[in-house]
Amino acid sequence: KARDQESVDVIMERIRFTSEYAPFADADFVIENVTEKWDIKKKVHEQLDTVCPEHCVFAANTSALSITRIGSVTKRPGKVIGMHFMNPVPMKPMVEVIRGYHTSEETIATAKELLAKMGKECVVVKDMPGFVSNRVLMLTVNEAVFLVQDQVAAAEEIDTIFKSCFGHKMGPLETADLIGLDTILYSIEVLYESFSDSKYRPCPLLRKMVDAGLYGRKSGQGFYTYT
């Protein structure tokens, strides 16, 4: 435990906390991880673009928003890429890397090199709403919420089936609580608006829980209670 604490202390010494953009003036690579709302993402990338040096790469850690669209609000679309880290990040060795329309091969190579230094593997996919992981995952989570709403099974029973029958480490509703039900809702709304397909219609229960402030782990209550 002493060695673990020493490692934490050493790591924390390398981290600087700030609420200003000015310290990014000497950044080589920025991983952005703000909430899944376009207006906020847009503002952050516009601000970063005015401060960061021309060679700096912007990696958006987004669940569903278009990397091409994010790149379009900057003067460096070739240096904008998606890096979708999976939850829980320390336990997941794989990162979904998203190539925007203008993302350069050099940017992809730089992102791969950085991820390798983090001990992460990656798969590069094209830019479409939800990419690969969340285009499938959000449907699964949303349908699981419908099962709860329709009283087919309780949350714990649904998650148990996924863990025991399919070998998942976490069920879809445990995963939703970990990600944040508000983030789940934002992501499924992006898919619904992007594809105009009713299969992505957010479950009313999901919307009601978010309206009630039940976001999952971060609020202490979601499909499960956290103390």
Stockholm file with secondary structure:
# STOCKHOLM 1.0

chainA/1-227         KARDQESVDVIMERIRFTSEYAPFADADFVIENVTEKWDIKKKVHEQLDTVCPEHCVFAANTSALSITRIGSVTKRPGKVIGMHFMNPVPMKPMVEVIRGYHTSEETIATAKELLAKMGKECVVVKDMPGFVSNRVLMLTVNEAVFLVQDQVAAAEEIDTIFKSCFGHKMGPLETADLIGLDTILYSIEVLYESFSDSKYRPCPLLRKMVDAGLYGRKSGQGFYTYT
#=GR chainA/1-227 SS CHHHHHHHHHHHHTCCCCSCSGGGGGCSEEEECCCSCHHHHHHHHHHHHHHSCTTCEEEECCSSSCHHHHHHTSSCGGGEEEEEECSSGGGCCEEEEEECTTCCHHHHHHHHHHHHHTTCEEEEEECCTTTTHHHHHHHHHHHHHHHHHTTSSCHHHHHHHHHHHHCCSSCHHHHHHHHCHHHHHHHHHHHHHHHCCGGGCCCHHHHHHHHTTCCBGGGTBSSSBCC
#=GC SS_cons         CHHHHHHHHHHHHTCCCCSCSGGGGGCSEEEECCCSCHHHHHHHHHHHHHHSCTTCEEEECCSSSCHHHHHHTSSCGGGEEEEEECSSGGGCCEEEEEECTTCCHHHHHHHHHHHHHTTCEEEEEECCTTTTHHHHHHHHHHHHHHHHHTTSSCHHHHHHHHHHHHCCSSCHHHHHHHHCHHHHHHHHHHHHHHHCCGGGCCCHHHHHHHHTTCCBGGGTBSSSBCC
//
